[in-house]
Amino acid sequence: GNLEGDQNVAVMFANQGLYNGFLAAGLIWGLIIGFNPIGYMVQLFFVICVVIAAIFGGFTSNKSIFVKQGLPAILALVALLSMM
């Protein structure tokens, strides 16, 4: 294979992993804060970020990303909104 191309793909996957780690950390942070207005807003913000990332990924990369990443996030968003 193309060594430079392989390295570029490895960097892209590392960046995606880091990005997903930050999203997960934000969601965990929201849960640690608890179910109060601040914790709720933190959870809502990060779930919406995941939904947007899934929509973007579905359009730009692979349509299955929308189902795999977006569906759980949309369900979490609906659950959060039902708690208002």
Biopython code that builds the backbone (N, CA, C, O; Angstrom):
import numpy as np
from Bio.PDB.StructureBuilder import StructureBuilder

atoms = [
    (1, "GLY", "N", (0.817, -1.188, 0.000)),
    (1, "GLY", "CA", (0.000, 0.000, 0.000)),
    (1, "GLY", "C", (0.862, 1.253, 0.000)),
    (1, "GLY", "O", (2.088, 1.193, 0.090)),
    (2, "ASN", "N", (0.216, 2.332, -0.099)),
    (2, "ASN", "CA", (0.843, 3.647, -0.099)),
    (2, "ASN", "C", (1.105, 4.053, 1.347)),
    (2, "ASN", "O", (0.166, 4.308, 2.100)),
    (3, "LEU", "N", (2.375, 4.113, 1.737)),
    (3, "LEU", "CA", (2.731, 4.408, 3.126)),
    (3, "LEU", "C", (2.202, 5.762, 3.565)),
    (3, "LEU", "O", (1.676, 5.896, 4.670)),
    (4, "GLU", "N", (2.338, 6.770, 2.705)),
    (4, "GLU", "CA", (1.850, 8.109, 3.068)),
    (4, "GLU", "C", (0.331, 8.095, 3.231)),
    (4, "GLU", "O", (-0.201, 8.701, 4.161)),
    (5, "GLY", "N", (-0.361, 7.408, 2.332)),
    (5, "GLY", "CA", (-1.819, 7.304, 2.428)),
    (5, "GLY", "C", (-2.242, 6.556, 3.678)),
    (5, "GLY", "O", (-3.207, 6.941, 4.339)),
    (6, "ASP", "N", (-1.514, 5.473, 4.012)),
    (6, "ASP", "CA", (-1.811, 4.716, 5.223)),
    (6, "ASP", "C", (-1.623, 5.580, 6.465)),
    (6, "ASP", "O", (-2.416, 5.504, 7.403)),
    (7, "GLN", "N", (-0.580, 6.397, 6.472)),
    (7, "GLN", "CA", (-0.331, 7.286, 7.612)),
    (7, "GLN", "C", (-1.431, 8.334, 7.731)),
    (7, "GLN", "O", (-1.856, 8.668, 8.837)),
    (8, "ASN", "N", (-1.893, 8.854, 6.594)),
    (8, "ASN", "CA", (-2.980, 9.841, 6.620)),
    (8, "ASN", "C", (-4.251, 9.231, 7.194)),
    (8, "ASN", "O", (-4.948, 9.869, 7.983)),
    (9, "VAL", "N", (-4.554, 7.997, 6.800)),
    (9, "VAL", "CA", (-5.745, 7.320, 7.317)),
    (9, "VAL", "C", (-5.596, 7.087, 8.818)),
    (9, "VAL", "O", (-6.549, 7.274, 9.574)),
    (10, "ALA", "N", (-4.407, 6.682, 9.247)),
    (10, "ALA", "CA", (-4.168, 6.455, 10.675)),
    (10, "ALA", "C", (-4.372, 7.740, 11.469)),
    (10, "ALA", "O", (-4.949, 7.709, 12.556)),
    (11, "VAL", "N", (-3.911, 8.852, 10.945)),
    (11, "VAL", "CA", (-4.089, 10.143, 11.617)),
    (11, "VAL", "C", (-5.572, 10.513, 11.664)),
    (11, "VAL", "O", (-6.054, 11.019, 12.677)),
    (12, "MET", "N", (-6.291, 10.264, 10.575)),
    (12, "MET", "CA", (-7.729, 10.574, 10.562)),
    (12, "MET", "C", (-8.472, 9.753, 11.614)),
    (12, "MET", "O", (-9.331, 10.279, 12.321)),
    (13, "PHE", "N", (-8.141, 8.456, 11.719)),
    (13, "PHE", "CA", (-8.794, 7.622, 12.726)),
    (13, "PHE", "C", (-8.428, 8.069, 14.135)),
    (13, "PHE", "O", (-9.278, 8.052, 15.025)),
    (14, "ALA", "N", (-7.187, 8.464, 14.350)),
    (14, "ALA", "CA", (-6.778, 8.957, 15.666)),
    (14, "ALA", "C", (-7.542, 10.228, 16.020)),
    (14, "ALA", "O", (-7.988, 10.388, 17.156)),
    (15, "ASN", "N", (-7.696, 11.130, 15.057)),
    (15, "ASN", "CA", (-8.453, 12.360, 15.301)),
    (15, "ASN", "C", (-9.909, 12.048, 15.613)),
    (15, "ASN", "O", (-10.496, 12.650, 16.512)),
    (16, "GLN", "N", (-10.500, 11.104, 14.869)),
    (16, "GLN", "CA", (-11.891, 10.732, 15.113)),
    (16, "GLN", "C", (-12.041, 10.117, 16.501)),
    (16, "GLN", "O", (-13.009, 10.401, 17.207)),
    (17, "GLY", "N", (-11.093, 9.283, 16.887)),
    (17, "GLY", "CA", (-11.139, 8.681, 18.216)),
    (17, "GLY", "C", (-11.031, 9.723, 19.317)),
    (17, "GLY", "O", (-11.737, 9.647, 20.323)),
    (18, "LEU", "N", (-10.156, 10.686, 19.128)),
    (18, "LEU", "CA", (-10.004, 11.759, 20.107)),
    (18, "LEU", "C", (-11.285, 12.577, 20.211)),
    (18, "LEU", "O", (-11.732, 12.905, 21.311)),
    (19, "TYR", "N", (-11.871, 12.903, 19.069)),
    (19, "TYR", "CA", (-13.120, 13.666, 19.017)),
    (19, "TYR", "C", (-14.231, 12.914, 19.752)),
    (19, "TYR", "O", (-14.956, 13.498, 20.558)),
    (20, "ASN", "N", (-14.360, 11.610, 19.467)),
    (20, "ASN", "CA", (-15.388, 10.819, 20.142)),
    (20, "ASN", "C", (-15.122, 10.729, 21.640)),
    (20, "ASN", "O", (-16.056, 10.696, 22.441)),
    (21, "GLY", "N", (-13.854, 10.691, 22.012)),
    (21, "GLY", "CA", (-13.510, 10.677, 23.432)),
    (21, "GLY", "C", (-13.939, 11.951, 24.140)),
    (21, "GLY", "O", (-14.415, 11.906, 25.274)),
    (22, "PHE", "N", (-13.771, 13.089, 23.470)),
    (22, "PHE", "CA", (-14.220, 14.355, 24.055)),
    (22, "PHE", "C", (-15.737, 14.390, 24.197)),
    (22, "PHE", "O", (-16.257, 14.879, 25.200)),
    (23, "LEU", "N", (-16.444, 13.874, 23.200)),
    (23, "LEU", "CA", (-17.911, 13.829, 23.299)),
    (23, "LEU", "C", (-18.340, 12.941, 24.466)),
    (23, "LEU", "O", (-19.227, 13.305, 25.237)),
    (24, "ALA", "N", (-17.710, 11.784, 24.587)),
    (24, "ALA", "CA", (-18.041, 10.881, 25.692)),
    (24, "ALA", "C", (-17.721, 11.533, 27.035)),
    (24, "ALA", "O", (-18.504, 11.422, 27.979)),
    (25, "ALA", "N", (-16.583, 12.208, 27.128)),
    (25, "ALA", "CA", (-16.215, 12.892, 28.373)),
    (25, "ALA", "C", (-17.243, 13.963, 28.722)),
    (25, "ALA", "O", (-17.595, 14.127, 29.890)),
    (26, "GLY", "N", (-17.722, 14.689, 27.725)),
    (26, "GLY", "CA", (-18.740, 15.709, 27.970)),
    (26, "GLY", "C", (-20.038, 15.112, 28.469)),
    (26, "GLY", "O", (-20.672, 15.662, 29.370)),
    (27, "LEU", "N", (-20.441, 13.985, 27.890)),
    (27, "LEU", "CA", (-21.671, 13.330, 28.345)),
    (27, "LEU", "C", (-21.517, 12.799, 29.769)),
    (27, "LEU", "O", (-22.434, 12.919, 30.582)),
    (28, "ILE", "N", (-20.363, 12.217, 30.066)),
    (28, "ILE", "CA", (-20.109, 11.734, 31.428)),
    (28, "ILE", "C", (-20.076, 12.901, 32.402)),
    (28, "ILE", "O", (-20.598, 12.801, 33.512)),
    (29, "TRP", "N", (-19.468, 13.999, 31.996)),
    (29, "TRP", "CA", (-19.427, 15.207, 32.831)),
    (29, "TRP", "C", (-20.848, 15.660, 33.161)),
    (29, "TRP", "O", (-21.148, 15.991, 34.308)),
    (30, "GLY", "N", (-21.714, 15.673, 32.159)),
    (30, "GLY", "CA", (-23.106, 16.060, 32.390)),
    (30, "GLY", "C", (-23.798, 15.141, 33.379)),
    (30, "GLY", "O", (-24.595, 15.597, 34.198)),
    (31, "LEU", "N", (-23.498, 13.839, 33.311)),
    (31, "LEU", "CA", (-24.096, 12.899, 34.260)),
    (31, "LEU", "C", (-23.538, 13.101, 35.665)),
    (31, "LEU", "O", (-24.268, 12.978, 36.648)),
    (32, "ILE", "N", (-22.245, 13.411, 35.760)),
    (32, "ILE", "CA", (-21.628, 13.650, 37.073)),
    (32, "ILE", "C", (-22.223, 14.897, 37.720)),
    (32, "ILE", "O", (-22.486, 14.916, 38.923)),
    (33, "ILE", "N", (-22.434, 15.935, 36.917)),
    (33, "ILE", "CA", (-23.050, 17.156, 37.450)),
    (33, "ILE", "C", (-24.420, 16.828, 38.022)),
    (33, "ILE", "O", (-24.826, 17.384, 39.043)),
    (34, "GLY", "N", (-25.129, 15.926, 37.361)),
    (34, "GLY", "CA", (-26.413, 15.461, 37.871)),
    (34, "GLY", "C", (-27.586, 16.034, 37.100)),
    (34, "GLY", "O", (-27.426, 16.787, 36.139)),
    (35, "PHE", "N", (-28.756, 15.655, 37.549)),
    (35, "PHE", "CA", (-29.986, 16.070, 36.872)),
    (35, "PHE", "C", (-30.511, 17.359, 37.485)),
    (35, "PHE", "O", (-31.568, 17.398, 38.114)),
    (36, "ASN", "N", (-29.736, 18.399, 37.276)),
    (36, "ASN", "CA", (-30.124, 19.752, 37.656)),
    (36, "ASN", "C", (-30.010, 20.585, 36.378)),
    (36, "ASN", "O", (-29.548, 20.067, 35.361)),
    (37, "PRO", "N", (-30.410, 21.839, 36.394)),
    (37, "PRO", "CA", (-30.396, 22.614, 35.140)),
    (37, "PRO", "C", (-29.041, 22.658, 34.428)),
    (37, "PRO", "O", (-28.994, 22.572, 33.201)),
    (38, "ILE", "N", (-27.952, 22.789, 35.165)),
    (38, "ILE", "CA", (-26.636, 22.858, 34.516)),
    (38, "ILE", "C", (-26.265, 21.506, 33.915)),
    (38, "ILE", "O", (-25.838, 21.437, 32.762)),
    (39, "GLY", "N", (-26.424, 20.440, 34.681)),
    (39, "GLY", "CA", (-26.125, 19.105, 34.169)),
    (39, "GLY", "C", (-26.974, 18.767, 32.961)),
    (39, "GLY", "O", (-26.491, 18.177, 31.994)),
    (40, "TYR", "N", (-28.242, 19.144, 33.023)),
    (40, "TYR", "CA", (-29.159, 18.897, 31.909)),
    (40, "TYR", "C", (-28.681, 19.613, 30.648)),
    (40, "TYR", "O", (-28.675, 19.019, 29.570)),
    (41, "MET", "N", (-28.284, 20.868, 30.765)),
    (41, "MET", "CA", (-27.835, 21.633, 29.599)),
    (41, "MET", "C", (-26.534, 21.056, 29.023)),
    (41, "MET", "O", (-26.355, 21.025, 27.806)),
    (42, "VAL", "N", (-25.632, 20.603, 29.893)),
    (42, "VAL", "CA", (-24.389, 19.984, 29.425)),
    (42, "VAL", "C", (-24.713, 18.700, 28.658)),
    (42, "VAL", "O", (-24.178, 18.470, 27.573)),
    (43, "GLN", "N", (-25.587, 17.869, 29.221)),
    (43, "GLN", "CA", (-25.985, 16.632, 28.549)),
    (43, "GLN", "C", (-26.646, 16.938, 27.210)),
    (43, "GLN", "O", (-26.340, 16.299, 26.203)),
    (44, "LEU", "N", (-27.539, 17.901, 27.198)),
    (44, "LEU", "CA", (-28.250, 18.276, 25.979)),
    (44, "LEU", "C", (-27.273, 18.762, 24.906)),
    (44, "LEU", "O", (-27.377, 18.365, 23.745)),
    (45, "PHE", "N", (-26.335, 19.611, 25.289)),
    (45, "PHE", "CA", (-25.356, 20.131, 24.335)),
    (45, "PHE", "C", (-24.564, 19.005, 23.680)),
    (45, "PHE", "O", (-24.425, 18.970, 22.457)),
    (46, "PHE", "N", (-24.044, 18.083, 24.493)),
    (46, "PHE", "CA", (-23.194, 17.040, 23.934)),
    (46, "PHE", "C", (-23.987, 16.015, 23.130)),
    (46, "PHE", "O", (-23.471, 15.487, 22.145)),
    (47, "VAL", "N", (-25.222, 15.720, 23.519)),
    (47, "VAL", "CA", (-26.051, 14.813, 22.716)),
    (47, "VAL", "C", (-26.360, 15.454, 21.364)),
    (47, "VAL", "O", (-26.333, 14.775, 20.338)),
    (48, "ILE", "N", (-26.651, 16.743, 21.355)),
    (48, "ILE", "CA", (-26.899, 17.437, 20.083)),
    (48, "ILE", "C", (-25.638, 17.422, 19.221)),
    (48, "ILE", "O", (-25.733, 17.277, 18.002)),
    (49, "CYS", "N", (-24.465, 17.568, 19.824)),
    (49, "CYS", "CA", (-23.207, 17.469, 19.066)),
    (49, "CYS", "C", (-23.078, 16.104, 18.396)),
    (49, "CYS", "O", (-22.652, 16.017, 17.245)),
    (50, "VAL", "N", (-23.444, 15.039, 19.107)),
    (50, "VAL", "CA", (-23.363, 13.694, 18.533)),
    (50, "VAL", "C", (-24.346, 13.552, 17.372)),
    (50, "VAL", "O", (-24.011, 12.963, 16.345)),
    (51, "VAL", "N", (-25.559, 14.091, 17.532)),
    (51, "VAL", "CA", (-26.552, 14.032, 16.449)),
    (51, "VAL", "C", (-26.024, 14.765, 15.214)),
    (51, "VAL", "O", (-26.118, 14.251, 14.099)),
    (52, "ILE", "N", (-25.475, 15.953, 15.408)),
    (52, "ILE", "CA", (-24.939, 16.726, 14.283)),
    (52, "ILE", "C", (-23.782, 15.976, 13.623)),
    (52, "ILE", "O", (-23.692, 15.936, 12.395)),
    (53, "ALA", "N", (-22.902, 15.383, 14.423)),
    (53, "ALA", "CA", (-21.784, 14.613, 13.867)),
    (53, "ALA", "C", (-22.294, 13.423, 13.056)),
    (53, "ALA", "O", (-21.729, 13.096, 12.012)),
    (54, "ALA", "N", (-23.350, 12.780, 13.528)),
    (54, "ALA", "CA", (-23.918, 11.639, 12.800)),
    (54, "ALA", "C", (-24.528, 12.078, 11.477)),
    (54, "ALA", "O", (-24.367, 11.404, 10.460)),
    (55, "ILE", "N", (-25.221, 13.198, 11.488)),
    (55, "ILE", "CA", (-25.806, 13.721, 10.243)),
    (55, "ILE", "C", (-24.690, 14.061, 9.256)),
    (55, "ILE", "O", (-24.761, 13.699, 8.082)),
    (56, "PHE", "N", (-23.669, 14.750, 9.734)),
    (56, "PHE", "CA", (-22.534, 15.114, 8.879)),
    (56, "PHE", "C", (-21.841, 13.863, 8.336)),
    (56, "PHE", "O", (-21.540, 13.780, 7.145)),
    (57, "GLY", "N", (-21.593, 12.897, 9.215)),
    (57, "GLY", "CA", (-20.946, 11.656, 8.795)),
    (57, "GLY", "C", (-21.781, 10.884, 7.793)),
    (57, "GLY", "O", (-21.245, 10.280, 6.864)),
    (58, "GLY", "N", (-23.099, 10.901, 7.979)),
    (58, "GLY", "CA", (-23.984, 10.218, 7.042)),
    (58, "GLY", "C", (-23.941, 10.819, 5.654)),
    (58, "GLY", "O", (-24.022, 10.101, 4.658)),
    (59, "PHE", "N", (-23.815, 12.132, 5.584)),
    (59, "PHE", "CA", (-23.756, 12.804, 4.283)),
    (59, "PHE", "C", (-22.378, 12.742, 3.642)),
    (59, "PHE", "O", (-22.269, 12.647, 2.420)),
    (60, "THR", "N", (-21.323, 12.793, 4.451)),
    (60, "THR", "CA", (-19.978, 12.929, 3.892)),
    (60, "THR", "C", (-19.179, 11.638, 3.848)),
    (60, "THR", "O", (-18.213, 11.542, 3.091)),
    (61, "SER", "N", (-19.556, 10.644, 4.640)),
    (61, "SER", "CA", (-18.722, 9.450, 4.718)),
    (61, "SER", "C", (-19.503, 8.194, 4.358)),
    (61, "SER", "O", (-19.327, 7.628, 3.280)),
    (62, "ASN", "N", (-20.355, 7.771, 5.260)),
    (62, "ASN", "CA", (-21.055, 6.507, 5.091)),
    (62, "ASN", "C", (-22.442, 6.652, 5.694)),
    (62, "ASN", "O", (-22.585, 7.061, 6.846)),
    (63, "LYS", "N", (-23.454, 6.319, 4.924)),
    (63, "LYS", "CA", (-24.826, 6.495, 5.397)),
    (63, "LYS", "C", (-25.124, 5.661, 6.640)),
    (63, "LYS", "O", (-25.993, 6.027, 7.432)),
    (64, "SER", "N", (-24.418, 4.550, 6.821)),
    (64, "SER", "CA", (-24.663, 3.714, 8.000)),
    (64, "SER", "C", (-24.239, 4.420, 9.287)),
    (64, "SER", "O", (-24.711, 4.070, 10.368)),
    (65, "ILE", "N", (-23.358, 5.405, 9.179)),
    (65, "ILE", "CA", (-22.949, 6.170, 10.362)),
    (65, "ILE", "C", (-24.162, 6.848, 10.988)),
    (65, "ILE", "O", (-24.279, 6.926, 12.211)),
    (66, "PHE", "N", (-25.065, 7.338, 10.136)),
    (66, "PHE", "CA", (-26.245, 8.014, 10.673)),
    (66, "PHE", "C", (-27.052, 7.068, 11.550)),
    (66, "PHE", "O", (-27.522, 7.464, 12.616)),
    (67, "VAL", "N", (-27.218, 5.823, 11.113)),
    (67, "VAL", "CA", (-27.997, 4.860, 11.898)),
    (67, "VAL", "C", (-27.222, 4.431, 13.134)),
    (67, "VAL", "O", (-27.768, 4.424, 14.238)),
    (68, "LYS", "N", (-25.949, 4.072, 12.959)),
    (68, "LYS", "CA", (-25.150, 3.542, 14.068)),
    (68, "LYS", "C", (-24.867, 4.584, 15.139)),
    (68, "LYS", "O", (-24.904, 4.274, 16.330)),
    (69, "GLN", "N", (-24.588, 5.806, 14.733)),
    (69, "GLN", "CA", (-24.240, 6.862, 15.681)),
    (69, "GLN", "C", (-25.435, 7.753, 15.969)),
    (69, "GLN", "O", (-25.624, 8.204, 17.099)),
    (70, "GLY", "N", (-26.238, 8.005, 14.951)),
    (70, "GLY", "CA", (-27.325, 8.964, 15.097)),
    (70, "GLY", "C", (-28.536, 8.432, 15.819)),
    (70, "GLY", "O", (-29.133, 9.140, 16.631)),
    (71, "LEU", "N", (-28.915, 7.190, 15.540)),
    (71, "LEU", "CA", (-30.123, 6.654, 16.165)),
    (71, "LEU", "C", (-30.027, 6.618, 17.690)),
    (71, "LEU", "O", (-30.947, 7.086, 18.360)),
    (72, "PRO", "N", (-28.939, 6.077, 18.266)),
    (72, "PRO", "CA", (-28.836, 6.126, 19.731)),
    (72, "PRO", "C", (-28.828, 7.558, 20.274)),
    (72, "PRO", "O", (-29.413, 7.830, 21.322)),
    (73, "ALA", "N", (-28.167, 8.468, 19.561)),
    (73, "ALA", "CA", (-28.111, 9.862, 20.014)),
    (73, "ALA", "C", (-29.490, 10.512, 19.942)),
    (73, "ALA", "O", (-29.864, 11.275, 20.833)),
    (74, "ILE", "N", (-30.246, 10.214, 18.889)),
    (74, "ILE", "CA", (-31.595, 10.773, 18.769)),
    (74, "ILE", "C", (-32.489, 10.224, 19.876)),
    (74, "ILE", "O", (-33.291, 10.962, 20.446)),
    (75, "LEU", "N", (-32.357, 8.937, 20.184)),
    (75, "LEU", "CA", (-33.135, 8.360, 21.289)),
    (75, "LEU", "C", (-32.760, 9.020, 22.616)),
    (75, "LEU", "O", (-33.631, 9.308, 23.437)),
    (76, "ALA", "N", (-31.468, 9.259, 22.823)),
    (76, "ALA", "CA", (-31.027, 9.950, 24.043)),
    (76, "ALA", "C", (-31.562, 11.371, 24.079)),
    (76, "ALA", "O", (-31.961, 11.859, 25.137)),
    (77, "LEU", "N", (-31.574, 12.040, 22.929)),
    (77, "LEU", "CA", (-32.100, 13.405, 22.851)),
    (77, "LEU", "C", (-33.587, 13.429, 23.191)),
    (77, "LEU", "O", (-34.039, 14.292, 23.943)),
    (78, "VAL", "N", (-34.345, 12.489, 22.643)),
    (78, "VAL", "CA", (-35.781, 12.408, 22.945)),
    (78, "VAL", "C", (-35.987, 12.158, 24.440)),
    (78, "VAL", "O", (-36.860, 12.765, 25.059)),
    (79, "ALA", "N", (-35.180, 11.263, 25.015)),
    (79, "ALA", "CA", (-35.288, 10.990, 26.451)),
    (79, "ALA", "C", (-34.983, 12.240, 27.273)),
    (79, "ALA", "O", (-35.688, 12.543, 28.236)),
    (80, "LEU", "N", (-33.932, 12.962, 26.891)),
    (80, "LEU", "CA", (-33.588, 14.192, 27.615)),
    (80, "LEU", "C", (-34.697, 15.231, 27.500)),
    (80, "LEU", "O", (-35.069, 15.868, 28.486)),
    (81, "LEU", "N", (-35.221, 15.395, 26.288)),
    (81, "LEU", "CA", (-36.272, 16.399, 26.090)),
    (81, "LEU", "C", (-37.547, 16.027, 26.835)),
    (81, "LEU", "O", (-38.304, 16.905, 27.247)),
    (82, "SER", "N", (-37.787, 14.736, 27.010)),
    (82, "SER", "CA", (-38.989, 14.316, 27.740)),
    (82, "SER", "C", (-38.865, 14.586, 29.236)),
    (82, "SER", "O", (-39.860, 14.542, 29.961)),
    (83, "MET", "N", (-37.648, 14.864, 29.700)),
    (83, "MET", "CA", (-37.421, 15.139, 31.122)),
    (83, "MET", "C", (-37.617, 16.609, 31.467)),
    (83, "MET", "O", (-37.572, 16.986, 32.638)),
    (84, "MET", "N", (-37.835, 17.443, 30.450)),
    (84, "MET", "CA", (-37.978, 18.880, 30.705)),
    (84, "MET", "C", (-39.218, 19.151, 31.522)),
    (84, "MET", "O", (-39.509, 20.305, 31.838)),
]
sb = StructureBuilder()
sb.init_structure("model")
sb.init_model(0)
sb.init_chain("A")
sb.init_seg("    ")
for serial, (resi, resn, name, xyz) in enumerate(atoms, 1):
    if name == "N":
        sb.init_residue(resn, " ", resi, " ")
    sb.init_atom(name, np.array(xyz, "f"), 0.0, 1.0, " ", f" {name:<3s}", serial, name[0])
structure = sb.get_structure()
